[in-house]
Amino acid sequence: MWDMNDVAKIEYKDKYVYHITFDDGLGADVDFEPLLDRGPVFQALRDITFFQQARIDGGTITWPNGADISPESLYEKVEGANQRLRGEGL
């Protein structure tokens, strides 16, 4: 459950994947490729060089064109990835 946590660290992994770590220590790889078709602001992220320009701003991951993902949505993705790794929620 997201408890107003902020993204503390991002690390580019491969293709459209960043490892996201929150300030409470929860972290996992997040694949952003499914977001690339969600409107014009995300289409710019198809350029892998541009995608790699992500940074942390306002407690979440953002890109130079203003694209961002809400921290609570990211937290849910990271939490879900951890549950899958542990075999929970299947």
N, C-alpha and C positions, 0 to 999 in steps of 0.2 A: 504494500500500500504506500503510495506516494505521500510523504509527509513534508511537503514544501522543500524538498531536497534540490540542490543545485548541481549541475554538471561541474565536476572539479577538474577533469582531465579528459582529453580526447587524443586518440592515437590512430592515425591512418593505418589500415591493414592492407587492403587489396581491393581493386575494383571500386565498388560503392560501399565499402565496409569501413566503419570506424569502431574502435574499442572505446566505449563510453564508460567512464567511472564517475559515480556520484560522490558527494561529500560525506555520505555515510559508509563509503567503501564498496557499495554494490556496483558491480561492473560486468559488462559482457560485450561481445561483438554485436553490432547492429548493422544490418544490411538496409541501405536506404534506396536501393533500386526500385522497390515497389512505389516509392513516392514520386518518381520522375515523371509520371503521367498525370499528376494531380495539379494541373494548371501551369500557366506560363512561367511563374516564378521558379518552379522546380525544374522545368525543362532545361534551363541554363546549366543545371547540375549534371546533365548528360556529358558535358565536356569534362573529362576526368581531371584535367589540369585545374579547371575552375572548382570542381568538387573538392579537390585536395586543399583548397584555400579556406576551409572551414576554420572557425575559431570559436571560443567561448565568449558569449556576451549575454548579460542579463540572466545568467544561470542556466543557459542552454546552448546548443550548437547553432551557429549561424553562418551564413555565407555573405560575401560582399554585395550581392544583389538584394539583400533583405530577406532571403529565404531563411526560415527557421522552423524548428519543431518545438512544440510546447514541452517544457520539462516533465510534465506529468505524463504525456504520451511516451516520451523517451523512457521514463522510469518504468512504465508498464511493459515496454518492449524488453528492457534489460531484465526486469523481474521474470517475465515469461521465458526468456532465454535461459535464465538460471534454473527455473523449474523444469524445463525440458532436459537440461543437462543432468539434473538429479532424478529424472524419470517421474516427476510429479505432474499432476494435472492432465494425465493422459486418459 
